[in-house]
Amino acid sequence: MMVEMGTRTRRFMGSRPCRKVLPLVLARGTRPGNTCRRLNCALSNRSGDDQGPERPKQTPGGPTTTRRRESRREAGGGGIDRDHGGMAADVGIEALVEEAAEVNQSLSRQGDQGAQGRGPGRVRGRGRSRNRREARSGQAIRANVSGVLRAKIKKAKTSDKVWGILLRHERNMSVSLVCLAAVRLRRLSKRRNTSDNGRVRSRGERVLVSLVRRRLPSMNTKHVATILHSMAALRLSVDDGDLAASLIDRFVLLVDGANGQAIGNMVWACGKLGRFPDKESLERILRRLLSVSGECNSQNFSNTLWALGTMAEQGRGDVVSDPTLELLLSCYVCKLSESVPQGMSNVLWALARLGYEPGGDVVQRIVRELLSRPRDQMKPQDLANALWSLGRLRCDVGVEDLAALASSSVEMIETFNPQELSLTLWGLARTDPSLLHDDEYARILRAVVAKCHTFNAQALSTTLWAVGKIGRVPPPDHMYSLTEAVLTRLGRFTPQGLSNVLWAMTSLSYSPGPVALREISAEVSRKAKRIPGKSLASIMKSFALLQYTPADAAMRGINDAFLMQLPDCAPQSLCLLLWSYASLGQSPGTRVLDELHARCWELLPECTVAQQANQLWCYATLSYDPGQDFVTELSSRFASSLDEASPQSIANLVWAVASLGYALGNVQEAALVMEILRRCQRSEFSGQELTNLVWALAVMGAGGDGFSDVWGRAADAVMSAGEAKGRQKQLAQLFHSKLLLRGDYALPGDLGNEAEGAWREIVSSKEPVLSRFHHQVSACLGRLGVHHDCEVYTQNGYLSVDILLEGAGGSKVVVEVDGPSHFSSNTLKTNGSTLTRNELLRRWGYDLVSVPFFKWPAEEGNQDAFMRKALGCVL
């Protein structure tokens, strides 16, 4: 190659530059007078051969020519800089020869065409002179350079080639060439098996960004859109400086001259890059798009709508006004037949993200057009996005169309990736799960289980939530696989994800076991400070439904995190948390309950009747005394809104008031009894609710005609229950109520005998267990010389007493050792059950001595003195 090149080079090493190399030399920015010397030096440096004596430096123009040459270099930027190593350093000799060959061929063709077009009177030499002058003009030089670089960029087969061109020819890259290189890089990035050297790409990216900054003032809207679109497709970093903002500002400045394609590409790129114009500029861009809507295709509108949906996804508030959005959607629907399936799914996705539900049959038309396309044109992502969007929009779409869309998804379900599987299940759960046949649902579950080990935390959370929402319990091995996948990625779950997982398990009545629940509760405790109060309450509710009590450390973490957010908590969250504690039978402690109760007092006017009843029921279950003022205020509010209360809420509130040892006012009691009777006539109460009501009213000493009717309804409900679950408890509750009412209300037929038998069975089934406190009291009586019996039944056998002894005159004395379960945890108020026990014992002729745990002395001497004083009046 070098021998042939050297031979050819000597042909133009004379006093005049050769015609065939002149365009190449000019393209490199070198004056003709210096051509031979510079080319000779380059060849000498490359091969080491002596190519002839160097010609003396010629400066025909003097200082003016030198200044002109320097000014040309600064303006064109394409000359050869001696300080940078000359021609050999800028580009290799082989590249020069290749470019020279291309240019020579082009000039030869032009010359031949000129020779054929010359008339008989034209002189050949004059034509040659004209061609040489054209080659030496600045316009021809720039066109030649641009043509060579354009051809090289178009012929590049790999990204490295394009990056290399940008690096070597940075000074010669015009705006159009920069855009062409960006487009070529974008297209090559889609190909597989294309080489991509990391170092070359990194240097090339810096050069490309620098070129865009320098050429920005000369860009039009098409250039800006092309650059932004390519940057987004190539995932170029635009964090350095405000390049994206500058490009967007340039586009907005020239937006009145933009066409639909440029606007669609530019807005799509903004969505990909996460950089958006301000609201006013966005409105200008959209107005321009609508004004040229006749020239746009469907992709321009689908790209724009997709970008608007991306803005909404990033939480940018009110992205676009509804009238503008309606116009954009109308323009898209007019060109719906031109749209591809991906465009349709993108539009549905954007509407779902924007929360915009169009009127009429717009959504149904898009779905039908999507279903009309051949299956080979639809990708799994299109179907998954469409189903997810329909689940989010809740628009009126025909059942047949939804069923067809679900069937199309099931047919391709094995090709879905984890995200597409989770989105498909979520969309089906939100639209109409009944559309899925059992075999189709089983096929989806098999595909999920086969790939669940590749799911990320979000996909697992979405999938489990959807399975719980559909409500069809998967096989145990499927749930086991999903649970294992959850535990392996537990640390990556968001608070909402953890809440979704637990909610799904409770909805499916599936317990993963104490080990899995312990790990989940520990993770909840670690993240508790970042979990919103609403989610914490929902998580605790799930633990309660799964009958799992977290460890003390986890409970402390959850309680402390909830109390930190207490000022911002809503009534629903407070009620859920209290209900969880009550259902687990796990009191969080007096300190926590005091703070929760203070917040409940503040929010009482905002609570619904169901929340009011739930709060009081939780306090009674947790043995927490909210105080007489709170009970009175809450009961008054509840009684004034009885029409809104459910039967369960009424039963819970009345039971809670009685269990706490309080009573309703006469007016409230009368209103409640009449409301209960009215609902009994409509058979709204269950048997358990009726027996709870009767017991509570009996504890509070209710009576009258209204109560007689309620008593009869409760007896009928228990009698008609047959052998239903819980009937024995209802019978025992009825008999207890009968005892409290002094036998004024009888039970019809054999129901009375059944009720008495159920009560006796409950009393006798309790195994006597003497606590440490009980032993101390018994030992104290022994030291005092008092004969007594422990755990003895009353004479009628209806109750078991702690200690029975004989008093003065043969009286029967009962000593009740009352531990913490007989009192409220905060005020030590005697609860309703203990009050009824005491009332029955006194009514049956027993002298009662109560020994509260909080008054019992620690030392034996003091204990003896305490018991001597307590028994002084009965011994």
RARA-V425945 format. One record per pair of residues at least 12 apart in sequence whose ideal C-beta (glycine too) atoms are under 8 Angstrom apart, sorted by the first residue. I is the first residue (numbers start at 0). J is the second residue. Records with the same first field share a line. If there is no record, write none. Layout:
BEGIN
I->J / J
END
This chain:
BEGIN
0->93
1->45 / 46 / 92
4->42 / 92 / 96
5->42 / 46 / 48 / 50
8->38 / 39 / 42 / 50
9->50 / 51
11->35
12->35 / 39 / 50 / 51
13->35
14->54
16->31 / 32 / 34 / 35
18->127 / 131
19->99 / 103 / 106
20->34 / 38 / 99
21->34 / 131 / 134 / 135
22->102 / 103 / 106 / 134 / 139 / 140 / 143
23->95 / 98 / 99 / 102
24->38
25->134 / 135 / 140 / 143
26->77 / 98 / 102 / 140 / 143 / 144 / 147
27->77 / 78 / 79 / 86 / 89
28->71 / 72 / 75 / 77 / 78 / 79
29->78 / 79 / 86
30->68
31->135
32->57 / 59
33->56 / 57
35->54
36->53 / 54 / 56
37->79 / 85 / 86
38->86
39->51 / 53
40->53 / 85 / 87
41->85 / 86 / 87 / 92
42->92
44->85 / 87
45->87 / 92
75->141 / 170
76->170 / 171
77->144 / 170 / 171
89->167
90->167
98->147
101->147 / 150
102->143 / 147
105->143 / 146
106->130 / 134
109->130
110->126 / 127 / 130
113->126 / 130
114->126
144->171
145->171 / 173 / 175 / 176
148->164 / 168 / 171 / 172 / 176
149->176 / 179
151->164
152->164 / 176 / 179 / 180 / 183
153->179 / 183
155->183 / 187
156->187 / 193
157->187 / 193 / 194 / 195
158->184 / 187 / 188 / 193 / 194 / 195 / 200
159->194 / 195 / 196 / 199 / 200
161->180 / 183 / 184 / 187 / 203
162->184 / 196 / 199 / 200 / 202 / 203
163->199 / 203
164->180
165->180 / 203 / 206 / 207 / 210
166->199 / 202 / 203 / 206
169->206 / 209 / 210
172->210 / 214
173->214
174->214 / 217 / 218 / 222
175->222
177->207 / 210 / 211 / 214 / 222 / 226
178->221 / 222 / 225 / 226 / 229
180->207
181->207 / 225 / 226 / 229 / 230 / 233
182->225 / 229
184->229 / 233
185->228 / 229 / 232 / 233
188->232 / 233
204->235 / 236
207->235
208->235 / 239 / 242
211->226 / 242 / 246
212->242 / 245
215->245 / 246 / 249
218->249
219->253 / 256
220->250 / 253 / 254 / 256 / 257 / 258 / 261 / 265
221->257 / 258 / 261
223->246 / 249 / 250 / 253 / 261 / 265
224->250 / 257 / 260 / 261 / 262 / 264 / 265 / 268
225->264
226->246
227->243 / 246 / 247 / 250 / 264 / 265 / 268 / 269 / 272
228->264 / 265 / 267 / 268
230->243 / 268 / 272
231->267 / 268 / 270 / 271 / 272
232->271
237->272 / 274
243->269 / 272 / 274
244->274
247->265 / 269 / 274 / 275 / 276 / 280
250->265 / 284
251->276 / 280 / 283 / 284
254->283 / 284 / 287
255->287
257->284 / 287 / 291
258->291 / 294 / 295
259->288 / 291 / 292 / 294 / 295 / 296 / 299
260->295 / 296 / 299
262->284 / 287 / 288 / 291 / 299 / 303
263->288 / 295 / 298 / 299 / 300 / 302 / 303
264->302
265->284
266->284 / 302 / 303 / 306 / 307
267->302 / 303 / 305 / 306
269->306
270->305 / 306 / 307 / 308 / 309 / 310
271->309
273->309 / 313
275->306 / 310 / 315
278->317 / 318
281->318 / 319
282->319 / 320 / 323
285->303 / 319 / 323 / 327
286->323
288->300 / 303 / 327
289->323 / 326 / 327 / 330
292->330
295->330 / 334
296->334 / 337
297->331 / 334 / 335 / 337 / 338 / 342
298->338 / 339 / 342
300->327 / 330 / 331 / 334 / 346
301->331 / 338 / 342 / 343 / 345 / 346
302->345
303->327
304->327 / 328 / 331 / 345 / 346 / 349 / 350
305->345 / 346 / 348 / 349
307->319 / 324 / 349 / 353
308->345 / 348 / 349 / 350 / 351 / 352 / 353
309->349 / 352
311->349 / 352 / 353 / 354
312->352
318->353
319->353
321->355
324->353 / 355
325->357
328->346 / 350 / 357 / 361
331->346
332->361 / 364 / 365
335->364 / 365 / 368
336->368
338->368
339->376
340->369 / 372 / 376 / 377 / 378 / 381
341->378 / 380 / 381
343->365 / 368 / 369 / 381 / 385
344->369 / 380 / 381 / 382 / 384 / 385 / 388
345->384
346->365
347->362 / 365 / 366 / 384 / 385 / 388 / 389 / 392
348->384 / 387 / 388
350->362 / 388 / 392
351->387 / 388 / 391 / 392
356->392 / 393 / 394
357->394
362->389 / 392 / 394 / 395 / 396
363->394 / 395 / 396 / 397 / 400
366->385 / 389 / 396 / 400 / 404
367->400
369->381 / 385 / 404
370->400 / 403 / 404 / 407
374->407 / 410 / 411
377->407 / 411
379->408 / 411 / 414 / 415 / 416 / 419
380->419
382->404 / 407 / 408 / 411 / 419 / 423
383->408 / 415 / 418 / 419 / 420 / 422 / 423 / 426
384->422
385->404 / 426
386->404 / 405 / 408 / 422 / 423 / 425 / 426 / 427 / 430
387->422 / 423 / 425 / 426
388->426
389->401 / 404 / 426 / 429 / 430
390->425 / 426 / 427 / 428 / 429 / 430
391->426 / 429
393->429
396->430
398->431 / 434
401->430 / 431 / 434
402->434
405->427 / 434 / 435 / 439
406->439
408->423
409->435 / 439 / 442 / 443
412->442 / 443 / 446
413->446
415->446
416->450
417->450 / 451 / 453 / 454 / 455 / 458
418->458
420->443 / 446 / 447 / 450 / 458 / 462
421->454 / 457 / 458 / 459 / 461 / 462 / 465
422->461
423->443
424->443 / 447 / 461 / 462 / 465 / 466 / 469
425->461 / 462 / 464 / 465
427->465 / 469
428->464 / 465 / 466 / 468 / 469
429->468
432->468 / 469 / 470 / 471
435->469
437->471
440->469 / 471
444->466 / 473 / 474 / 477
447->462 / 477 / 481
448->476 / 477 / 480 / 481
451->480 / 481 / 484
452->484 / 487
454->484 / 488
455->488 / 491
456->488 / 491 / 492 / 493 / 496
457->493 / 496
459->481 / 484 / 485 / 488 / 492 / 496 / 500
460->492 / 493 / 495 / 496 / 497 / 499 / 500
461->499
462->481
463->481 / 485 / 499 / 500 / 503 / 504
464->499 / 500 / 502 / 503
466->481 / 503 / 507
467->502 / 503 / 504 / 505 / 506 / 507
468->503 / 506
470->506 / 507
472->507 / 508 / 509
473->507
478->507 / 509 / 511
482->511 / 515
485->500
486->515 / 518
489->518 / 519 / 522
490->522
492->522
494->526 / 529 / 530 / 531 / 534
495->534
497->519 / 522 / 523 / 526 / 530 / 534 / 538
498->534 / 537 / 538 / 541
500->519
501->519 / 537 / 538 / 541 / 542 / 545
502->537 / 541
504->541 / 545
505->540 / 541 / 544 / 545
510->545 / 546 / 547
513->547
516->542 / 545 / 547 / 549
517->549 / 550
520->542 / 547 / 549 / 550 / 553
521->550 / 553
523->535 / 538 / 549 / 553 / 556 / 557
524->549 / 552 / 553 / 555 / 556 / 557
525->556
527->556 / 557 / 559 / 560 / 561
528->560 / 563
530->560
531->564
532->561 / 564 / 565 / 567 / 568 / 572
533->568 / 569 / 571 / 572
535->557 / 560 / 561 / 564 / 572 / 576
536->561 / 571 / 572 / 573 / 575 / 576 / 579
537->575
538->557
539->557 / 575 / 576 / 579 / 580
540->575 / 578 / 579
542->579 / 583
543->578 / 579 / 582 / 583
544->582
546->583
548->583 / 585
554->585 / 587
558->587 / 588 / 591
561->576
562->591 / 594
565->594 / 595 / 598
566->598
568->598
569->602
570->599 / 602 / 605 / 606 / 607 / 610
571->610
573->595 / 598 / 599 / 602 / 614
574->606 / 610 / 613 / 614 / 617
576->595
577->595 / 613 / 614 / 617 / 618 / 621
578->613 / 617
580->617 / 621
581->616 / 617 / 620 / 621
584->620
586->621 / 622 / 623 / 824
589->623 / 824 / 825
592->621 / 623 / 824 / 825
593->825
596->618 / 623 / 625 / 629
599->614 / 625
600->629
603->629 / 632 / 633 / 636
604->636
607->643
608->636 / 637 / 640 / 641 / 643 / 644 / 648
609->644 / 645 / 648
611->633 / 636 / 637 / 648 / 652
612->637 / 644 / 647 / 648 / 649 / 651 / 652 / 655
613->648 / 651
614->633
615->630 / 633 / 651 / 652 / 655 / 656 / 659
616->651 / 652 / 654 / 655
618->655 / 659
619->654 / 655 / 656 / 658 / 659
620->658
621->824
622->819 / 820 / 822 / 823 / 824 / 830
623->823 / 824 / 825
624->659 / 823 / 824 / 825 / 826 / 828
625->659
626->826
627->661
630->656 / 659 / 661
631->664
634->652 / 656 / 663 / 664 / 667
635->667
637->652
638->666 / 667 / 670 / 671
641->670 / 671 / 674
644->674
646->678 / 683 / 684 / 685 / 688
647->688
649->671 / 674 / 675 / 678 / 688 / 692
650->684 / 688 / 689 / 691 / 692
653->671 / 691 / 692 / 695 / 696
654->691 / 692 / 694 / 695
656->695 / 699
657->694 / 695 / 696 / 698 / 699 / 831
658->695 / 830 / 831 / 832
659->823 / 828 / 830 / 831
660->828 / 829 / 830 / 831 / 834
662->699 / 700
663->699
668->696 / 699 / 701
669->705
672->696 / 701 / 703 / 705 / 706 / 709
673->705
675->692 / 709
676->705 / 708 / 709 / 712
679->708 / 709 / 712
684->712 / 716
685->716
686->713 / 716 / 717 / 720 / 723 / 725 / 726 / 729
687->725 / 728 / 729
689->709 / 712 / 713 / 716 / 717
690->713 / 716 / 717 / 728 / 729 / 732 / 733 / 736
691->732
692->709 / 713
693->709 / 710 / 713 / 732 / 733 / 736
694->732 / 735 / 736 / 739
696->709
697->735 / 736 / 739 / 740
698->739 / 831 / 834 / 835
702->740 / 743
707->744
710->744
713->733
714->733 / 746 / 747 / 750
717->729 / 730 / 733 / 750
718->747 / 748 / 750
727->757 / 760 / 761
728->757
730->750 / 753 / 754 / 756 / 757 / 758
731->754 / 757 / 758 / 760 / 761
733->746 / 750 / 754
734->746 / 751 / 754 / 755 / 757 / 758
735->758 / 835
737->751 / 754
738->797 / 839
739->835 / 838 / 839
741->842
758->797
759->796 / 797
762->792 / 796 / 797 / 798 / 799
765->799
767->789 / 790 / 799
769->789 / 790
770->816 / 818
772->816 / 818 / 852 / 855
773->789 / 801 / 816
775->855 / 862
776->801 / 802 / 814 / 816 / 850 / 855 / 866
777->789 / 802
779->859 / 862 / 863 / 866
780->802 / 804 / 814 / 866
782->859 / 863
783->863 / 866 / 867 / 870
785->804 / 870 / 874
786->804 / 805
787->802 / 803 / 804 / 814
788->802 / 803 / 804
789->801 / 802
791->803
793->840 / 843 / 845
794->811 / 843
795->843
797->839
798->836 / 839 / 840
800->813 / 814 / 815 / 840 / 845
801->813 / 814 / 815 / 816
802->814 / 815 / 816
806->846 / 873 / 874
807->873 / 874
810->846 / 873
811->844 / 845 / 846
812->845 / 846 / 847 / 848 / 870 / 873 / 874
813->840 / 845 / 846 / 847 / 848
814->848 / 850 / 870
815->836 / 837 / 847 / 848 / 849 / 850
816->850 / 852
817->833 / 849 / 850 / 851 / 852
818->852
819->852
821->833 / 851
822->851 / 853
827->851 / 853
837->849
846->873
848->869 / 870 / 873
850->866 / 869
END
